[in-house]
């Protein structure tokens, strides 16, 4: 990551000036950093991938337009040529040190594969619906990712799986069955991401699973889904903090498992709070859930905030959400409007002081920990 590499280069220069390392060590560290620095997110790579996505969208729209003027055989042959040309051409370019363009061609080929599914189903009036086509498209893209060991294709297959989940669950009209199969699909794609070395896909899969659990809670007993999510997220956070090195060696998330665990923890508690909001006046369940959320936020900042700016921002956003939901639910039963604003002002003032102190502590030197 370019920002990380820049910071490390600055640190190497500072360590050398301070006499902490000698010149040969500094040069060796700089060479190792240059050799392992990720260059796939250069500006040219981004433009190539954007061009591939636009070209893929053009293919899909062209297919959706139902080009009746062109004979069926020619249509199928054209899409087949794009698929083969994209995959083979991308592989050739990648072996010739044009990785960005090669990956972009693979994305175009994957888009053409999706378009060919729609076209063939349209031409021959095959049975099935759009969700079946998306699932087939996801499987084909995942197989291509495995065969080519492609990071972008793995991410693309996760994105297609997410689209399948949304359409299967709701889409434009509500369906009777719940897409339980997504759990298995996510597990397979998570395993694929290790083979393709796609850390981005693993991050996206974890967020997708959280979305899946939210949908599951909406369709079933909310507390039966939300409470286990809170407990599992808390355990994962603790494991990622107190056994950071072995856990990250297994998960390979770049030290960001605490961030995902905090998101899962807050999402689970939010579901609990929404479920208990209507009964807040009659029992203490909502208040207990809110107290647990606030305590979890403070604990997360103190344990993992030093090493992760992203975790701190999620914690701050979670605190703001807690203030908002407590205001909406408890206002009529506990506070009038003026009293709430006074209390909120005091709370925000205290929060500001706490954050300032925490941020100052985060800037002090500390031992190794999770990645930012």
C-alpha positions as CSV (number, residue, x, y, z in Angstrom):
1,X,0.0,0.0,0.0
2,X,1.6,3.3,-1.1
3,X,0.7,5.2,2.1
4,X,2.3,2.5,4.2
5,X,5.4,2.3,2.0
6,X,5.8,6.1,2.3
7,X,5.6,6.0,6.1
8,X,8.1,3.2,6.3
9,X,10.6,5.0,4.1
10,X,10.3,8.1,6.3
11,X,10.8,5.9,9.4
12,X,13.9,4.3,7.9
13,X,15.4,7.7,7.2
14,X,14.6,8.9,10.7
15,X,16.1,5.7,12.3
16,X,19.2,6.2,10.2
17,X,19.6,9.9,11.2
18,X,19.0,8.9,14.9
19,X,21.7,6.3,14.7
20,X,19.4,3.4,15.5
21,X,20.4,1.6,12.3
22,X,23.5,1.9,10.1
23,X,23.6,2.7,6.4
24,X,23.8,-0.9,5.1
25,X,20.8,-1.9,7.2
26,X,18.9,1.2,6.0
27,X,19.7,0.3,2.4
28,X,18.7,-3.3,2.9
29,X,15.4,-2.3,4.4
30,X,14.7,0.1,1.6
31,X,15.5,-2.5,-1.0
32,X,13.2,-5.1,0.7
33,X,10.4,-2.5,0.9
34,X,10.8,-1.7,-2.8
35,X,10.8,-5.4,-3.7
36,X,7.6,-6.1,-1.8
37,X,5.7,-2.9,-2.3
38,X,2.3,-3.4,-3.9
39,X,2.2,-1.7,-7.3
40,X,-1.2,-3.1,-8.5
41,X,-3.0,0.0,-7.2
42,X,-1.1,2.5,-9.3
43,X,-3.0,5.2,-11.2
44,X,-2.6,3.3,-14.5
45,X,-3.9,0.1,-12.9
46,X,-6.9,1.9,-11.6
47,X,-7.6,3.4,-15.1
48,X,-7.2,0.0,-16.7
49,X,-9.6,-1.6,-14.3
50,X,-12.2,1.2,-14.7
51,X,-11.9,0.8,-18.5
52,X,-12.5,-3.0,-18.1
53,X,-15.5,-2.4,-16.0
54,X,-17.0,0.1,-18.4
55,X,-16.3,-2.3,-21.3
56,X,-17.9,-5.1,-19.4
57,X,-21.0,-3.0,-18.7
58,X,-21.2,-2.2,-22.4
59,X,-21.2,-5.9,-23.2
60,X,-24.0,-6.6,-20.7
61,X,-26.1,-3.7,-21.9
62,X,-25.5,-4.7,-25.5
63,X,-26.8,-8.2,-24.7
64,X,-29.7,-6.8,-22.8
65,X,-30.7,-4.8,-25.8
66,X,-31.6,-8.1,-27.5
67,X,-29.9,-7.6,-30.8
68,X,-32.3,-9.6,-33.0
69,X,-30.7,-8.4,-36.2
70,X,-27.6,-10.5,-35.7
71,X,-28.0,-14.3,-36.2
72,X,-27.9,-16.5,-33.1
73,X,-24.8,-18.3,-34.1
74,X,-22.9,-15.1,-34.7
75,X,-24.0,-13.6,-31.3
76,X,-22.9,-16.7,-29.4
77,X,-19.6,-16.9,-31.3
78,X,-18.9,-13.2,-30.7
79,X,-19.3,-13.5,-27.0
80,X,-17.3,-16.8,-26.9
81,X,-14.5,-15.0,-28.8
82,X,-14.5,-12.2,-26.2
83,X,-14.4,-14.7,-23.3
84,X,-11.5,-16.7,-24.8
85,X,-9.7,-13.6,-26.1
86,X,-10.0,-11.9,-22.7
87,X,-8.8,-14.9,-20.6
88,X,-6.0,-16.0,-23.0
89,X,-4.9,-12.4,-23.9
90,X,-4.9,-11.4,-20.3
91,X,-2.7,-14.4,-19.4
92,X,-0.3,-13.6,-22.1
93,X,0.0,-10.0,-21.1
94,X,0.5,-10.9,-17.5
95,X,3.4,-13.1,-18.3
96,X,4.9,-10.2,-20.2
97,X,4.9,-7.9,-17.2
98,X,1.6,-6.1,-18.1
99,X,-0.3,-7.3,-15.1
100,X,-2.8,-4.4,-14.9
101,X,-4.0,-4.8,-18.5
102,X,-4.0,-8.6,-18.2
103,X,-6.3,-8.4,-15.1
104,X,-8.5,-5.9,-16.8
105,X,-9.0,-8.3,-19.8
106,X,-9.9,-11.0,-17.3
107,X,-12.6,-8.8,-15.9
108,X,-13.9,-8.1,-19.5
109,X,-14.0,-11.9,-20.1
110,X,-15.9,-12.5,-16.9
111,X,-18.4,-9.8,-17.9
112,X,-18.8,-11.5,-21.3
113,X,-19.4,-14.8,-19.6
114,X,-22.3,-13.3,-17.6
115,X,-23.6,-11.7,-20.8
116,X,-23.4,-15.1,-22.6
117,X,-25.5,-16.7,-19.9
118,X,-28.2,-14.1,-20.3
119,X,-28.0,-14.3,-24.1
120,X,-28.2,-18.1,-24.4
121,X,-31.0,-18.3,-21.9
122,X,-32.9,-15.6,-23.9
123,X,-32.3,-17.1,-27.3
124,X,-33.3,-20.7,-26.4
125,X,-35.9,-19.8,-23.7
126,X,-34.2,-21.8,-21.0
127,X,-36.0,-22.2,-17.7
128,X,-34.7,-20.4,-14.7
129,X,-34.6,-16.8,-13.4
130,X,-32.0,-14.1,-12.9
131,X,-30.8,-15.5,-9.5
132,X,-29.9,-18.9,-11.2
133,X,-28.0,-17.0,-13.9
134,X,-26.1,-14.9,-11.2
135,X,-25.2,-18.1,-9.3
136,X,-23.9,-19.7,-12.5
137,X,-22.0,-16.5,-13.3
138,X,-20.5,-16.5,-9.8
139,X,-19.4,-20.1,-10.1
140,X,-17.8,-19.5,-13.5
141,X,-15.9,-16.4,-12.3
142,X,-14.7,-18.2,-9.2
143,X,-13.4,-21.1,-11.3
144,X,-11.6,-18.6,-13.5
145,X,-10.1,-17.0,-10.5
146,X,-8.8,-20.3,-9.2
147,X,-7.4,-21.3,-12.6
148,X,-5.7,-17.9,-13.1
149,X,-5.0,-17.2,-9.5
150,X,-6.5,-13.8,-9.9
151,X,-7.2,-11.3,-7.1
152,X,-9.6,-9.1,-9.1
153,X,-11.6,-12.1,-10.4
154,X,-12.0,-13.3,-6.8
155,X,-13.3,-9.9,-5.8
156,X,-15.7,-9.9,-8.8
157,X,-17.0,-13.4,-7.8
158,X,-17.8,-12.1,-4.3
159,X,-19.6,-9.1,-5.8
160,X,-21.7,-11.3,-8.0
161,X,-22.5,-13.5,-5.0
162,X,-23.7,-10.4,-3.1
163,X,-25.9,-9.5,-6.0
164,X,-27.3,-13.0,-5.9
165,X,-28.0,-12.7,-2.2
166,X,-29.8,-9.5,-2.6
167,X,-32.0,-10.6,-5.4
168,X,-32.7,-14.0,-3.9
169,X,-33.7,-12.5,-0.6
170,X,-35.7,-9.5,-1.9
171,X,-34.8,-7.9,-5.1
172,X,-37.7,-6.2,-6.8
173,X,-40.3,-8.5,-5.2
174,X,-40.2,-10.5,-2.0
175,X,-39.5,-14.3,-2.3
176,X,-40.7,-17.0,0.0
177,X,-37.4,-18.8,0.5
178,X,-34.4,-17.5,2.3
179,X,-31.0,-17.8,0.6
180,X,-29.3,-20.1,3.1
181,X,-27.0,-21.3,0.4
182,X,-25.0,-18.0,0.6
183,X,-23.3,-19.2,3.8
184,X,-21.8,-22.1,1.8
185,X,-20.9,-19.9,-1.2
186,X,-19.2,-17.4,1.1
187,X,-17.2,-20.2,2.8
188,X,-16.0,-21.5,-0.6
189,X,-15.1,-18.0,-1.8
190,X,-13.2,-17.4,1.4
191,X,-11.2,-20.5,0.8
192,X,-10.6,-19.5,-2.8
193,X,-9.3,-16.1,-1.6
194,X,-6.3,-17.8,0.1
195,X,-5.3,-19.5,-3.1
196,X,-5.6,-16.3,-5.1
197,X,-4.0,-14.2,-2.3
198,X,-6.9,-11.8,-2.4
199,X,-7.0,-10.0,1.0
200,X,-9.6,-7.6,-0.4
201,X,-11.9,-10.5,-1.2
202,X,-11.7,-11.7,2.4
203,X,-12.6,-8.3,3.7
204,X,-15.6,-8.1,1.4
205,X,-16.7,-11.6,2.3
206,X,-16.7,-10.8,6.0
207,X,-18.8,-7.7,5.4
208,X,-21.1,-9.7,3.1
209,X,-21.6,-12.3,5.9
210,X,-22.6,-9.5,8.3
211,X,-25.1,-8.3,5.7
212,X,-26.4,-11.9,5.3
213,X,-26.8,-12.2,9.1
214,X,-28.8,-8.9,9.2
215,X,-31.1,-10.3,6.5
216,X,-31.4,-13.5,8.4
217,X,-32.4,-11.6,11.6
218,X,-35.0,-9.7,9.7
219,X,-36.6,-13.0,8.4
220,X,-36.3,-15.0,11.7
221,X,-36.0,-14.4,15.4
222,X,-33.8,-11.3,15.7
223,X,-32.3,-12.1,19.1
224,X,-31.4,-15.7,18.1
225,X,-29.2,-14.2,15.4
226,X,-28.0,-11.0,17.0
227,X,-26.9,-12.3,20.4
228,X,-24.6,-15.0,19.0
229,X,-23.2,-12.4,16.5
230,X,-22.4,-10.1,19.5
231,X,-20.7,-12.9,21.4
232,X,-18.7,-14.3,18.5
233,X,-17.6,-10.8,17.5
234,X,-16.4,-10.1,21.0
235,X,-14.5,-13.4,21.1
236,X,-12.9,-12.7,17.7
237,X,-11.9,-9.2,18.9
238,X,-10.3,-10.5,22.0
239,X,-8.4,-13.2,20.0
240,X,-7.3,-10.6,17.5
241,X,-6.0,-8.3,20.2
242,X,-4.4,-10.7,22.6
243,X,-3.1,-13.2,20.1
244,X,-2.7,-10.8,17.2
245,X,0.2,-12.6,15.4
246,X,-1.1,-16.2,15.2
247,X,-4.6,-15.1,14.5
248,X,-3.6,-12.8,11.6
249,X,-1.3,-15.5,10.3
250,X,-4.4,-17.7,10.0
251,X,-6.9,-15.1,8.8
252,X,-4.5,-13.0,6.7
253,X,-6.5,-9.8,7.0
254,X,-3.6,-7.5,7.4
255,X,-4.3,-7.0,11.1
256,X,-7.8,-5.7,10.5
257,X,-9.8,-8.5,12.1
258,X,-10.4,-6.3,15.2
259,X,-12.1,-3.7,12.9
260,X,-14.4,-6.4,11.4
261,X,-15.1,-7.8,14.9
262,X,-16.1,-4.4,16.2
263,X,-18.4,-3.8,13.2
264,X,-20.1,-7.2,13.9
265,X,-20.3,-6.4,17.6
266,X,-22.0,-3.1,16.9
267,X,-24.3,-4.5,14.2
268,X,-25.5,-7.3,16.5
269,X,-26.2,-4.9,19.4
270,X,-28.0,-2.5,17.0
271,X,-30.3,-5.4,16.0
272,X,-30.9,-6.2,19.7
273,X,-31.7,-2.5,20.4
274,X,-34.1,-2.2,17.5
275,X,-35.8,-5.4,18.6
276,X,-36.2,-4.2,22.2
277,X,-36.9,-0.5,21.4
278,X,-40.7,-0.9,21.6
279,X,-40.4,-2.3,25.1
280,X,-37.9,0.1,26.5
281,X,-40.4,1.7,28.8
282,X,-41.5,-1.6,30.3
283,X,-38.2,-3.5,30.8
284,X,-34.5,-2.8,31.1
285,X,-33.4,-4.8,28.0
286,X,-32.8,-1.8,25.8
287,X,-30.9,0.0,28.5
288,X,-28.7,-3.0,29.1
289,X,-27.9,-3.4,25.4
290,X,-27.1,0.3,25.1
291,X,-24.8,0.1,28.2
292,X,-23.0,-3.0,26.7
293,X,-22.6,-1.2,23.4
294,X,-21.1,1.9,25.0
295,X,-18.8,-0.2,27.2
296,X,-17.7,-2.2,24.1
297,X,-16.9,0.9,22.2
298,X,-14.7,2.3,25.0
299,X,-13.0,-1.1,25.4
300,X,-12.3,-1.4,21.7
301,X,-10.7,2.0,21.6
302,X,-8.5,1.4,24.6
303,X,-7.4,-2.1,23.4
304,X,-7.1,-1.7,19.7
305,X,-7.4,2.0,18.9
306,X,-3.7,2.7,19.1
307,X,-2.9,0.5,16.2
308,X,-5.9,1.2,14.0
309,X,-7.2,4.5,12.9
310,X,-10.1,2.8,11.1
311,X,-11.2,1.0,14.3
312,X,-11.2,4.4,16.1
313,X,-13.4,5.9,13.5
314,X,-15.8,3.0,13.6
315,X,-16.0,3.3,17.3
316,X,-16.7,7.0,17.1
317,X,-19.4,6.4,14.5
318,X,-20.9,3.7,16.8
319,X,-20.9,6.1,19.7
320,X,-22.8,8.7,17.6
321,X,-25.3,6.0,16.6
322,X,-25.8,5.1,20.2
323,X,-26.5,8.7,21.2
324,X,-29.0,8.9,18.3
325,X,-30.9,5.7,19.1
326,X,-31.0,6.4,22.9
327,X,-32.4,9.8,22.1
328,X,-35.1,8.5,19.8
329,X,-36.1,5.6,22.1
330,X,-35.8,7.1,25.5
331,X,-36.7,10.8,25.0
332,X,-40.4,10.6,25.8
333,X,-40.0,8.4,28.8
334,X,-37.0,10.0,30.5
335,X,-36.1,13.5,29.2
336,X,-37.8,16.4,27.6
337,X,-36.2,18.0,24.6
338,X,-34.3,20.8,26.4
339,X,-33.0,18.3,29.0
340,X,-31.8,16.0,26.3
341,X,-29.9,18.6,24.5
342,X,-28.3,19.7,27.8
343,X,-27.4,16.1,28.6
344,X,-26.1,15.5,25.1
345,X,-23.9,18.6,25.3
346,X,-22.4,17.4,28.6
347,X,-21.8,13.9,27.1
348,X,-20.3,15.2,23.9
349,X,-18.0,17.5,25.9
350,X,-16.9,14.6,28.0
351,X,-16.4,12.5,24.9
352,X,-14.3,15.2,23.3
353,X,-12.0,15.3,26.3
354,X,-11.8,11.5,26.3
355,X,-11.0,11.4,22.5
356,X,-8.4,14.1,22.8
357,X,-6.7,12.1,25.6
358,X,-7.0,8.9,23.6
359,X,-5.6,10.4,20.5
360,X,-2.6,11.8,22.4
361,X,-1.9,8.4,23.8
362,X,-2.2,6.9,20.3
363,X,0.6,9.1,19.1
364,X,3.0,8.0,21.8
365,X,5.5,5.2,20.8
366,X,4.3,1.7,21.6
367,X,5.2,-1.9,20.9
368,X,4.2,-3.8,17.8
369,X,0.5,-4.5,17.2
370,X,-2.1,-4.9,14.5
371,X,-1.8,-3.0,11.3
372,X,-3.6,0.3,10.8
